[in-house]
């Protein structure tokens, strides 16, 4: 006697419903990490700032570009030879 499979059985092609709160792709994970860093008071900044940034800061605060770069290096924790 042959039996039929139950009609409420999960098929082999079943995929779990999407949960928007679970972000598992790399891009979403990266954005979540950046958001978490921001919420904790941290930020991401380039190790070597663009020359335009240094010139702009120097002009705004009335210091030389070398002074502005020195402040940036101090805040970023880089010494004179550590920056690439």
Secondary structure as the mmCIF struct_conf table of DSSP 4:
data_model
#
loop_
_struct_conf.conf_type_id
_struct_conf.id
_struct_conf.beg_label_comp_id
_struct_conf.beg_label_asym_id
_struct_conf.beg_label_seq_id
_struct_conf.end_label_comp_id
_struct_conf.end_label_asym_id
_struct_conf.end_label_seq_id
HELX_LH_PP_P HELX_LH_PP_P1 UNK A 4 UNK A 6
TURN_TY1_P TURN_TY1_P1 UNK A 7 UNK A 8
HELX_LH_PP_P HELX_LH_PP_P2 UNK A 9 UNK A 11
TURN_TY1_P TURN_TY1_P2 UNK A 12 UNK A 13
HELX_LH_PP_P HELX_LH_PP_P3 UNK A 16 UNK A 18
TURN_TY1_P TURN_TY1_P3 UNK A 20 UNK A 21
BEND BEND1 UNK A 25 UNK A 25
HELX_RH_AL_P HELX_RH_AL_P1 UNK A 26 UNK A 39
TURN_TY1_P TURN_TY1_P4 UNK A 40 UNK A 41
BEND BEND2 UNK A 47 UNK A 48
HELX_RH_AL_P HELX_RH_AL_P2 UNK A 51 UNK A 61
TURN_TY1_P TURN_TY1_P5 UNK A 62 UNK A 62
HELX_RH_AL_P HELX_RH_AL_P3 UNK A 65 UNK A 76
TURN_TY1_P TURN_TY1_P6 UNK A 77 UNK A 77
TURN_TY1_P TURN_TY1_P7 UNK A 80 UNK A 82
#
